[in-house]
Amino acid sequence: MYNRKKPLEEVPQVNTKIWACETEGCNSWMRDNFSFERVPSCVICNEPMVSEERMLPALANSTAEVRS
């Protein structure tokens, strides 16, 4: 049987700066270029977040930097 679906394109992954919740058991994280604060707090448990890097698919944030 012939399947017309195109093969999925490989999305390039880049080393990305993120903010991760430091609370044990909380898996919350966000990309640095999508956060509104210089040092954000976790939106789930309201605890401080720490800066880390992860290999993630490349995304472009087209909004201007509006951090307080």
C-alpha positions, 0 to 999 in steps of 0.5 A: 500500500502506498502512503502519500505522507511526506517524511517529517523534517528533522528540526534542528536542536540548539543549546538554549538558555532556560529557567528551571524551577529549583523545587524538587518534584516541580518540572516547570521550566521556560525559555529565557527569551520567553520570560518577562522578568530578569529572574522569574519565579515558577508559575506553578509553585511560585518558587525561585528559578535557576538558569540552565541550558538544554538542547531544544528545537530552535524557536524564534521569539519575534517580540521585542525584549520587554523585561522589567 
